[in-house]
Amino acid sequence: MSRMRVLVLGRQGAGKGTQCVRLARRLGVPHISTGDVLRAAVRAGSELGRQATSFMEAGQLVPDELILGVVADRLQEPDAREGFVLDGFPRNLAQGQALVSMLGDDAIDAAVDIDVPNDVVIRRIASRRVCGDCASISVAPDPAVPAMACACGGRAVQRTDDTEFAVSRRLAIYEEQTRPLVHWLSSLDLLVTVDGTGSPDQVETRIVDALRLAVAPAAEASGELVS
Ligand code: AMP
């Protein structure tokens, strides 16, 4: 099976997490979310979590040296050799370049940018609740309701970095730091931009179609992007 290494970019609330889970399942590769790794480290009270927590709560990026170590370790695990869906990494040009030097010039098959207008992501984030047990996302029927039951029986609450202040900080960081990375990936001919509005199924179909076109020879030959 030929490998597929896919990066998924998008502002907070663009639906990255949901789409990465679906894409990784479809491709049979691990879904690696740096945000999930960091949140698990914070919950576990590890050294990594201790160092990351104040940056995360302020809606800032954690320092590159911290995140690069996390990603380098994870990508060396056997299940990531055939491919991966990277969610939330890279976030800036330096991280993108570090990824290429870590893995080589042909490190990435495609980068998917899920594009959703600002007003839509702000609305989505106000209603986003994350389960403390299984980490899945629920949508609160009313944004004023802080917590709700998750289907797994756990309790879904608002993320500590989904406050209004942290959200506007993260949107500004996307423009300042992630946008140059997006342009760089585009100059390398790796970028596919997908409309992220509509239902998760609609967005998934757009992503799969766009990836089929972008990586057609490798993926179609091995039947990886089967529906
Ligand atoms: P996410 O779940 O991807 O929105 O990430 C949540 C938070 O984790 C971000 O706001 C950052 O504080 C931190 N984080 C996740 N990925 C990275 C990254 N690649 N570089 C720096 N900080 C990150």
py3Dmol code that shows the C-alpha trace and the ligand (Angstrom):
import py3Dmol

protein = """\
ATOM      1  CA  MET A   1       0.000   0.000   0.000  1.00  0.00           C
ATOM      2  CA  SER A   2       1.411   3.362  -0.894  1.00  0.00           C
ATOM      3  CA  ARG A   3       1.459   5.768   2.007  1.00  0.00           C
ATOM      4  CA  MET A   4      -0.635   8.901   2.311  1.00  0.00           C
ATOM      5  CA  ARG A   5       0.545  11.713   4.480  1.00  0.00           C
ATOM      6  CA  VAL A   6      -2.078  14.392   4.793  1.00  0.00           C
ATOM      7  CA  LEU A   7      -2.083  17.644   6.733  1.00  0.00           C
ATOM      8  CA  VAL A   8      -5.395  19.211   7.641  1.00  0.00           C
ATOM      9  CA  LEU A   9      -5.543  22.944   8.281  1.00  0.00           C
ATOM     10  CA  GLY A  10      -8.375  25.249   9.148  1.00  0.00           C
ATOM     11  CA  ARG A  11      -9.376  27.782  11.718  1.00  0.00           C
ATOM     12  CA  GLN A  12     -10.777  26.603  15.019  1.00  0.00           C
ATOM     13  CA  GLY A  13     -14.339  25.484  14.506  1.00  0.00           C
ATOM     14  CA  ALA A  14     -13.758  24.688  10.827  1.00  0.00           C
ATOM     15  CA  GLY A  15     -14.530  21.036  11.553  1.00  0.00           C
ATOM     16  CA  LYS A  16     -10.924  19.828  11.388  1.00  0.00           C
ATOM     17  CA  GLY A  17     -11.272  17.310  14.196  1.00  0.00           C
ATOM     18  CA  THR A  18     -14.423  15.702  12.803  1.00  0.00           C
ATOM     19  CA  GLN A  19     -13.049  15.519   9.269  1.00  0.00           C
ATOM     20  CA  CYS A  20      -9.652  14.213  10.390  1.00  0.00           C
ATOM     21  CA  VAL A  21     -11.278  11.303  12.226  1.00  0.00           C
ATOM     22  CA  ARG A  22     -13.293  10.412   9.102  1.00  0.00           C
ATOM     23  CA  LEU A  23     -10.351  10.798   6.729  1.00  0.00           C
ATOM     24  CA  ALA A  24      -7.971   8.772   8.890  1.00  0.00           C
ATOM     25  CA  ARG A  25     -10.536   5.955   9.105  1.00  0.00           C
ATOM     26  CA  ARG A  26     -11.029   6.015   5.345  1.00  0.00           C
ATOM     27  CA  LEU A  27      -7.293   5.925   4.668  1.00  0.00           C
ATOM     28  CA  GLY A  28      -6.497   3.421   7.419  1.00  0.00           C
ATOM     29  CA  VAL A  29      -3.852   5.694   8.931  1.00  0.00           C
ATOM     30  CA  PRO A  30      -3.589   7.259  12.408  1.00  0.00           C
ATOM     31  CA  HIS A  31      -5.236  10.568  13.216  1.00  0.00           C
ATOM     32  CA  ILE A  32      -2.638  12.638  15.032  1.00  0.00           C
ATOM     33  CA  SER A  33      -4.018  15.753  16.686  1.00  0.00           C
ATOM     34  CA  THR A  34      -1.468  17.909  18.488  1.00  0.00           C
ATOM     35  CA  GLY A  35      -4.312  19.652  20.342  1.00  0.00           C
ATOM     36  CA  ASP A  36      -5.595  16.266  21.626  1.00  0.00           C
ATOM     37  CA  VAL A  37      -2.060  15.228  22.673  1.00  0.00           C
ATOM     38  CA  LEU A  38      -1.607  18.497  24.565  1.00  0.00           C
ATOM     39  CA  ARG A  39      -5.043  18.328  26.231  1.00  0.00           C
ATOM     40  CA  ALA A  40      -4.320  14.743  27.334  1.00  0.00           C
ATOM     41  CA  ALA A  41      -0.975  15.909  28.754  1.00  0.00           C
ATOM     42  CA  VAL A  42      -2.718  18.715  30.670  1.00  0.00           C
ATOM     43  CA  ARG A  43      -5.283  16.241  32.054  1.00  0.00           C
ATOM     44  CA  ALA A  44      -2.519  13.815  33.057  1.00  0.00           C
ATOM     45  CA  GLY A  45      -0.583  16.627  34.769  1.00  0.00           C
ATOM     46  CA  SER A  46       2.622  15.686  32.914  1.00  0.00           C
ATOM     47  CA  GLU A  47       5.587  18.011  32.424  1.00  0.00           C
ATOM     48  CA  LEU A  48       4.454  18.674  28.835  1.00  0.00           C
ATOM     49  CA  GLY A  49       0.965  19.540  30.080  1.00  0.00           C
ATOM     50  CA  ARG A  50       2.371  21.821  32.758  1.00  0.00           C
ATOM     51  CA  GLN A  51       4.426  23.731  30.198  1.00  0.00           C
ATOM     52  CA  ALA A  52       1.627  23.945  27.623  1.00  0.00           C
ATOM     53  CA  THR A  53      -1.357  24.854  29.759  1.00  0.00           C
ATOM     54  CA  SER A  54      -0.917  28.623  30.125  1.00  0.00           C
ATOM     55  CA  PHE A  55      -0.329  29.074  26.376  1.00  0.00           C
ATOM     56  CA  MET A  56      -3.382  27.001  25.555  1.00  0.00           C
ATOM     57  CA  GLU A  57      -5.690  28.795  27.955  1.00  0.00           C
ATOM     58  CA  ALA A  58      -4.589  32.157  26.565  1.00  0.00           C
ATOM     59  CA  GLY A  59      -5.355  30.952  23.026  1.00  0.00           C
ATOM     60  CA  GLN A  60      -1.668  31.158  22.051  1.00  0.00           C
ATOM     61  CA  LEU A  61       0.463  28.612  20.261  1.00  0.00           C
ATOM     62  CA  VAL A  62       2.732  26.598  22.522  1.00  0.00           C
ATOM     63  CA  PRO A  63       6.430  27.125  21.703  1.00  0.00           C
ATOM     64  CA  ASP A  64       7.659  25.329  18.590  1.00  0.00           C
ATOM     65  CA  GLU A  65      10.361  23.376  20.439  1.00  0.00           C
ATOM     66  CA  LEU A  66       7.739  21.804  22.694  1.00  0.00           C
ATOM     67  CA  ILE A  67       5.410  20.749  19.897  1.00  0.00           C
ATOM     68  CA  LEU A  68       8.174  19.595  17.547  1.00  0.00           C
ATOM     69  CA  GLY A  69       9.355  17.052  20.131  1.00  0.00           C
ATOM     70  CA  VAL A  70       5.791  15.728  20.509  1.00  0.00           C
ATOM     71  CA  VAL A  71       5.323  15.334  16.751  1.00  0.00           C
ATOM     72  CA  ALA A  72       8.772  13.834  16.107  1.00  0.00           C
ATOM     73  CA  ASP A  73       8.148  11.151  18.774  1.00  0.00           C
ATOM     74  CA  ARG A  74       4.661  10.351  17.493  1.00  0.00           C
ATOM     75  CA  LEU A  75       5.700  10.091  13.843  1.00  0.00           C
ATOM     76  CA  GLN A  76       8.358   7.550  14.758  1.00  0.00           C
ATOM     77  CA  GLU A  77       5.773   5.100  16.044  1.00  0.00           C
ATOM     78  CA  PRO A  78       5.234   2.131  13.711  1.00  0.00           C
ATOM     79  CA  ASP A  79       1.588   2.918  12.888  1.00  0.00           C
ATOM     80  CA  ALA A  80       2.590   6.291  11.375  1.00  0.00           C
ATOM     81  CA  ARG A  81       5.064   4.817   8.883  1.00  0.00           C
ATOM     82  CA  GLU A  82       2.511   4.106   6.163  1.00  0.00           C
ATOM     83  CA  GLY A  83       0.880   7.481   6.509  1.00  0.00           C
ATOM     84  CA  PHE A  84      -1.034   9.796   8.812  1.00  0.00           C
ATOM     85  CA  VAL A  85      -3.588  12.549   9.045  1.00  0.00           C
ATOM     86  CA  LEU A  86      -2.009  15.408  10.969  1.00  0.00           C
ATOM     87  CA  ASP A  87      -4.553  17.648  12.689  1.00  0.00           C
ATOM     88  CA  GLY A  88      -3.410  21.023  14.033  1.00  0.00           C
ATOM     89  CA  PHE A  89       0.218  20.618  13.016  1.00  0.00           C
ATOM     90  CA  PRO A  90       1.961  22.417  11.419  1.00  0.00           C
ATOM     91  CA  ARG A  91       0.517  25.741  12.546  1.00  0.00           C
ATOM     92  CA  ASN A  92       3.214  28.098  11.259  1.00  0.00           C
ATOM     93  CA  LEU A  93       5.912  28.231   8.609  1.00  0.00           C
ATOM     94  CA  ALA A  94       8.694  27.140  10.974  1.00  0.00           C
ATOM     95  CA  GLN A  95       6.744  24.007  11.944  1.00  0.00           C
ATOM     96  CA  GLY A  96       6.034  23.232   8.279  1.00  0.00           C
ATOM     97  CA  GLN A  97       9.695  23.521   7.396  1.00  0.00           C
ATOM     98  CA  ALA A  98      10.662  21.436  10.435  1.00  0.00           C
ATOM     99  CA  LEU A  99       8.239  18.717   9.315  1.00  0.00           C
ATOM    100  CA  VAL A 100       9.860  18.640   5.879  1.00  0.00           C
ATOM    101  CA  SER A 101      13.348  18.403   7.370  1.00  0.00           C
ATOM    102  CA  MET A 102      12.133  15.655   9.743  1.00  0.00           C
ATOM    103  CA  LEU A 103      10.616  13.501   6.997  1.00  0.00           C
ATOM    104  CA  GLY A 104      12.298  14.592   3.768  1.00  0.00           C
ATOM    105  CA  ASP A 105      11.328  16.565   0.675  1.00  0.00           C
ATOM    106  CA  ASP A 106       8.438  14.312  -0.282  1.00  0.00           C
ATOM    107  CA  ALA A 107       7.155  14.353   3.301  1.00  0.00           C
ATOM    108  CA  ILE A 108       3.610  15.397   2.508  1.00  0.00           C
ATOM    109  CA  ASP A 109       1.185  14.167  -0.130  1.00  0.00           C
ATOM    110  CA  ALA A 110      -1.379  16.912   0.371  1.00  0.00           C
ATOM    111  CA  ALA A 111      -2.491  19.638   2.743  1.00  0.00           C
ATOM    112  CA  VAL A 112      -6.226  20.221   3.026  1.00  0.00           C
ATOM    113  CA  ASP A 113      -7.348  23.676   4.119  1.00  0.00           C
ATOM    114  CA  ILE A 114     -10.949  23.593   5.366  1.00  0.00           C
ATOM    115  CA  ASP A 115     -12.259  27.060   4.699  1.00  0.00           C
ATOM    116  CA  VAL A 116     -15.114  28.447   6.794  1.00  0.00           C
ATOM    117  CA  PRO A 117     -15.998  32.156   7.189  1.00  0.00           C
ATOM    118  CA  ASN A 118     -15.247  33.824  10.542  1.00  0.00           C
ATOM    119  CA  ASP A 119     -18.884  34.392  11.548  1.00  0.00           C
ATOM    120  CA  VAL A 120     -19.661  30.684  11.044  1.00  0.00           C
ATOM    121  CA  VAL A 121     -16.692  29.464  13.122  1.00  0.00           C
ATOM    122  CA  ILE A 122     -17.515  31.894  15.934  1.00  0.00           C
ATOM    123  CA  ARG A 123     -21.109  30.586  16.020  1.00  0.00           C
ATOM    124  CA  ARG A 124     -19.930  26.956  15.967  1.00  0.00           C
ATOM    125  CA  ILE A 125     -17.422  27.478  18.788  1.00  0.00           C
ATOM    126  CA  ALA A 126     -19.991  29.109  21.053  1.00  0.00           C
ATOM    127  CA  SER A 127     -21.981  25.842  20.900  1.00  0.00           C
ATOM    128  CA  ARG A 128     -19.051  23.376  20.939  1.00  0.00           C
ATOM    129  CA  ARG A 129     -18.905  21.045  23.953  1.00  0.00           C
ATOM    130  CA  VAL A 130     -16.218  18.385  24.391  1.00  0.00           C
ATOM    131  CA  CYS A 131     -16.684  15.190  26.395  1.00  0.00           C
ATOM    132  CA  GLY A 132     -14.268  14.822  29.294  1.00  0.00           C
ATOM    133  CA  ASP A 133     -14.344  11.022  28.923  1.00  0.00           C
ATOM    134  CA  CYS A 134     -14.292  10.225  25.191  1.00  0.00           C
ATOM    135  CA  ALA A 135     -13.253  13.666  23.754  1.00  0.00           C
ATOM    136  CA  SER A 136     -16.030  13.613  21.168  1.00  0.00           C
ATOM    137  CA  ILE A 137     -17.748  16.861  20.266  1.00  0.00           C
ATOM    138  CA  SER A 138     -21.408  17.662  20.915  1.00  0.00           C
ATOM    139  CA  VAL A 139     -23.325  20.725  19.798  1.00  0.00           C
ATOM    140  CA  ALA A 140     -25.173  22.519  22.592  1.00  0.00           C
ATOM    141  CA  PRO A 141     -28.749  23.343  21.581  1.00  0.00           C
ATOM    142  CA  ASP A 142     -28.308  26.699  23.311  1.00  0.00           C
ATOM    143  CA  PRO A 143     -24.859  28.386  23.461  1.00  0.00           C
ATOM    144  CA  ALA A 144     -25.689  29.636  26.970  1.00  0.00           C
ATOM    145  CA  VAL A 145     -25.823  26.044  28.314  1.00  0.00           C
ATOM    146  CA  PRO A 146     -22.312  25.311  29.632  1.00  0.00           C
ATOM    147  CA  ALA A 147     -22.465  21.495  29.919  1.00  0.00           C
ATOM    148  CA  MET A 148     -24.448  18.604  28.474  1.00  0.00           C
ATOM    149  CA  ALA A 149     -24.580  14.817  28.499  1.00  0.00           C
ATOM    150  CA  CYS A 150     -22.439  12.981  25.932  1.00  0.00           C
ATOM    151  CA  ALA A 151     -23.735   9.862  24.160  1.00  0.00           C
ATOM    152  CA  CYS A 152     -21.001   7.820  25.957  1.00  0.00           C
ATOM    153  CA  GLY A 153     -22.486   8.748  29.331  1.00  0.00           C
ATOM    154  CA  GLY A 154     -19.786  11.322  30.069  1.00  0.00           C
ATOM    155  CA  ARG A 155     -20.194  15.062  30.511  1.00  0.00           C
ATOM    156  CA  ALA A 156     -19.450  17.416  27.617  1.00  0.00           C
ATOM    157  CA  VAL A 157     -18.254  20.882  28.620  1.00  0.00           C
ATOM    158  CA  GLN A 158     -16.915  23.982  26.939  1.00  0.00           C
ATOM    159  CA  ARG A 159     -13.158  23.898  26.298  1.00  0.00           C
ATOM    160  CA  THR A 160     -11.234  26.282  28.536  1.00  0.00           C
ATOM    161  CA  ASP A 161      -9.790  27.909  25.386  1.00  0.00           C
ATOM    162  CA  ASP A 162     -13.212  28.404  23.791  1.00  0.00           C
ATOM    163  CA  THR A 163     -13.789  31.616  25.734  1.00  0.00           C
ATOM    164  CA  GLU A 164     -14.519  34.740  23.697  1.00  0.00           C
ATOM    165  CA  PHE A 165     -11.082  36.216  24.452  1.00  0.00           C
ATOM    166  CA  ALA A 166      -9.133  33.059  23.588  1.00  0.00           C
ATOM    167  CA  VAL A 167     -11.197  32.491  20.450  1.00  0.00           C
ATOM    168  CA  SER A 168     -10.491  35.948  19.029  1.00  0.00           C
ATOM    169  CA  ARG A 169      -6.800  35.519  19.897  1.00  0.00           C
ATOM    170  CA  ARG A 170      -6.703  32.169  18.062  1.00  0.00           C
ATOM    171  CA  LEU A 171      -8.428  33.603  14.993  1.00  0.00           C
ATOM    172  CA  ALA A 172      -5.855  36.424  14.883  1.00  0.00           C
ATOM    173  CA  ILE A 173      -3.025  33.901  15.255  1.00  0.00           C
ATOM    174  CA  TYR A 174      -4.405  31.917  12.339  1.00  0.00           C
ATOM    175  CA  GLU A 175      -4.145  34.999  10.121  1.00  0.00           C
ATOM    176  CA  GLU A 176      -0.705  36.021  11.411  1.00  0.00           C
ATOM    177  CA  GLN A 177       1.018  32.653  11.675  1.00  0.00           C
ATOM    178  CA  THR A 178      -0.893  29.987   9.787  1.00  0.00           C
ATOM    179  CA  ARG A 179      -1.710  32.033   6.687  1.00  0.00           C
ATOM    180  CA  PRO A 180       2.008  32.239   5.644  1.00  0.00           C
ATOM    181  CA  LEU A 181       2.201  28.437   6.020  1.00  0.00           C
ATOM    182  CA  VAL A 182      -0.878  28.079   3.789  1.00  0.00           C
ATOM    183  CA  HIS A 183       0.793  30.232   1.121  1.00  0.00           C
ATOM    184  CA  TRP A 184       4.002  28.188   1.385  1.00  0.00           C
ATOM    185  CA  LEU A 185       2.110  24.912   0.993  1.00  0.00           C
ATOM    186  CA  SER A 186       0.326  26.393  -1.997  1.00  0.00           C
ATOM    187  CA  SER A 187       3.660  27.412  -3.572  1.00  0.00           C
ATOM    188  CA  LEU A 188       4.768  23.765  -3.174  1.00  0.00           C
ATOM    189  CA  ASP A 189       1.624  22.678  -5.007  1.00  0.00           C
ATOM    190  CA  LEU A 190       0.414  20.716  -1.997  1.00  0.00           C
ATOM    191  CA  LEU A 191      -2.598  22.766  -0.990  1.00  0.00           C
ATOM    192  CA  VAL A 192      -6.194  21.828  -1.628  1.00  0.00           C
ATOM    193  CA  THR A 193      -8.783  24.266  -0.305  1.00  0.00           C
ATOM    194  CA  VAL A 194     -12.185  22.864   0.531  1.00  0.00           C
ATOM    195  CA  ASP A 195     -15.395  24.698   1.413  1.00  0.00           C
ATOM    196  CA  GLY A 196     -16.090  23.741   5.053  1.00  0.00           C
ATOM    197  CA  THR A 197     -19.669  25.006   5.250  1.00  0.00           C
ATOM    198  CA  GLY A 198     -22.595  22.580   5.242  1.00  0.00           C
ATOM    199  CA  SER A 199     -22.981  19.198   6.913  1.00  0.00           C
ATOM    200  CA  PRO A 200     -20.027  16.999   7.951  1.00  0.00           C
ATOM    201  CA  ASP A 201     -21.017  14.512   5.209  1.00  0.00           C
ATOM    202  CA  GLN A 202     -20.979  17.223   2.546  1.00  0.00           C
ATOM    203  CA  VAL A 203     -17.565  18.484   3.683  1.00  0.00           C
ATOM    204  CA  GLU A 204     -16.193  14.933   3.788  1.00  0.00           C
ATOM    205  CA  THR A 205     -17.289  14.342   0.196  1.00  0.00           C
ATOM    206  CA  ARG A 206     -15.585  17.556  -0.905  1.00  0.00           C
ATOM    207  CA  ILE A 207     -12.363  16.576   0.859  1.00  0.00           C
ATOM    208  CA  VAL A 208     -12.302  13.108  -0.636  1.00  0.00           C
ATOM    209  CA  ASP A 209     -12.997  14.466  -4.134  1.00  0.00           C
ATOM    210  CA  ALA A 210     -10.284  17.116  -3.773  1.00  0.00           C
ATOM    211  CA  LEU A 211      -7.747  14.574  -2.492  1.00  0.00           C
ATOM    212  CA  ARG A 212      -8.607  12.180  -5.297  1.00  0.00           C
ATOM    213  CA  LEU A 213      -7.657  14.875  -7.781  1.00  0.00           C
ATOM    214  CA  ALA A 214      -4.576  15.984  -5.843  1.00  0.00           C
ATOM    215  CA  VAL A 215      -3.051  12.567  -5.221  1.00  0.00           C
ATOM    216  CA  ALA A 216      -4.811  10.628  -7.935  1.00  0.00           C
ATOM    217  CA  PRO A 217      -2.086   8.258  -9.149  1.00  0.00           C
ATOM    218  CA  ALA A 218      -0.869   6.985  -5.771  1.00  0.00           C
ATOM    219  CA  ALA A 219      -4.182   6.780  -3.965  1.00  0.00           C
ATOM    220  CA  GLU A 220      -6.304   5.419  -6.768  1.00  0.00           C
ATOM    221  CA  ALA A 221      -3.765   2.769  -7.667  1.00  0.00           C
ATOM    222  CA  SER A 222      -3.953   1.418  -4.135  1.00  0.00           C
ATOM    223  CA  GLY A 223      -7.708   1.998  -3.728  1.00  0.00           C
ATOM    224  CA  GLU A 224      -7.126   4.033  -0.551  1.00  0.00           C
ATOM    225  CA  LEU A 225      -9.805   6.632  -1.119  1.00  0.00           C
ATOM    226  CA  VAL A 226     -12.622   4.170  -1.528  1.00  0.00           C
ATOM    227  CA  SER A 227     -16.031   5.316  -0.375  1.00  0.00           C
TER     228      SER A 227
END
"""
ligand_1 = """\
23
AMP
P -6.465 22.635 18.615
O -7.192 21.545 19.309
O -5.736 22.168 17.383
O -7.316 23.863 18.375
O -5.295 23.112 19.618
C -5.593 23.649 20.889
C -4.414 24.455 21.400
O -3.257 23.597 21.509
C -3.960 25.594 20.484
O -4.709 26.781 20.673
C -2.507 25.741 20.915
O -2.410 26.400 22.163
C -2.075 24.300 21.136
N -1.559 23.694 19.898
C -2.076 22.647 19.188
N -1.327 22.362 18.121
C -0.293 23.235 18.142
C 0.818 23.475 17.284
N 1.033 22.758 16.177
N 1.682 24.474 17.640
C 1.505 25.204 18.738
N 0.469 25.062 19.574
C -0.439 24.093 19.284
"""
view = py3Dmol.view(width=600, height=400)
view.addModel(protein, "pdb")
view.setStyle({"model": 0}, {"cartoon": {"style": "trace"}})
view.addModel(ligand_1, "xyz")
view.setStyle({"model": 1}, {"stick": {}})
view.zoomTo()
view.show()
